[in-house]
């Protein structure tokens, strides 16, 4: 499984890469980098996207990803702190456990 992790905190990207080491994880430090990666190769099975980033609103970024790459529309999970999220997107609330992360990833395998 190939997973795109979008987060402006390098430590979080590294941590998620380690936690998901059984998968092919690609990290992006911001929304611009994520879109550039996807333009080059959108063959991802899932996307973990931070909500608050300096260059992009994660919710808007997720919407853009879903519009441009419809196969990812149901495969985006938002990662947030205390922000209240509306809408249909799944969410992992920071700090989340390894079990809840793997549970989300397993949904993408079904």
N, C-alpha and C positions, 0 to 999 in steps of 0.2 A: 504494500500500500504506500502511496506517495502523498505526503501531507505538507501543505504550505503553512508556515507559522509566521504571522505578521505581528511584530511587537517592537516598539522603539527601545525597549530595555534589553540590551544584549544578554544580560544574565538570564532573563526569562527565556529567550530563544535558545540559549545553550542548555538550560535546564530541561526544557521541553524536548529538545533533540536527544538528550540523554535518556529521559523517561520513555521516549518512543523509539529507542535505538533499534528495535526489531523492524522498524519501518524506514522508508526513505524520507527523511525530513529535510525540507529546504526552508531556510529562514530569510525573512525580509525585514529590514530595520524600519521601514515606513511604507506608507501607502504608495508613494511614487515607485519605489523599488519593487513592491509587490506587483503593481500593474505592468512594469517593464518585464518582470519574470514571466508573468502570465502571457504577455504578448509574444514572448519567445517560445513558450511551451506551457500550455494550459492543461497538460495531462496530470491533473491532481485528483486524488480521491476524496480529499477533504481539506478544509481551510480553518485554521484557528486564528482568529483576528482580535486584537486588542481593541477596546472601545475608544480609549483616549490616547491619541498620538499627536505630537506637535504639528505634523503636516497634514493630518487627515482625521476626519471623524470616522471611526470604525464602522458605524451603522451605514453612513453614506457610501463608504468604500465597499462594504458588503453588497449594497444595492447595485453599485457599479459593476462589481464582479459578476453578480447574478445576471445583469442585463447583457454584459459582453460575452460571458461564458455560461450560458444557461444550464449546461450539464453540472455546474457547481452550485446552482441555486439552492438546492436542498442539502448541500454538504458544507455549509458555512456555520461555524459555531463561534459566538462572541465570547470573549474573555474580559470580564469586567470586575472592578472593585465594587464599590457600593452604588454604582449608577443603576438607576431603574431603567430597564429596557422595555419598550413596548414592542409590539409586533410578534412575528412568528418565529424569529430566529432563536435557535437553542442557545443556551448561555451556560458558561462555567464561571462561577463567582470566585474571584481571587480572594484568598489563596484556596486553590482547589486541591483535592487529594489525587494521588496517583490513580486510585480506583475510579474516581469520577471521570478523570481524563480518559482512561482506558475504556470505560463504559461508553463515552461519547464516540471514541474512535471505532469501537466495535459496531456501533450503529451504522457507520459508513460501510462496513464490510457486508452487511445484510443486503 
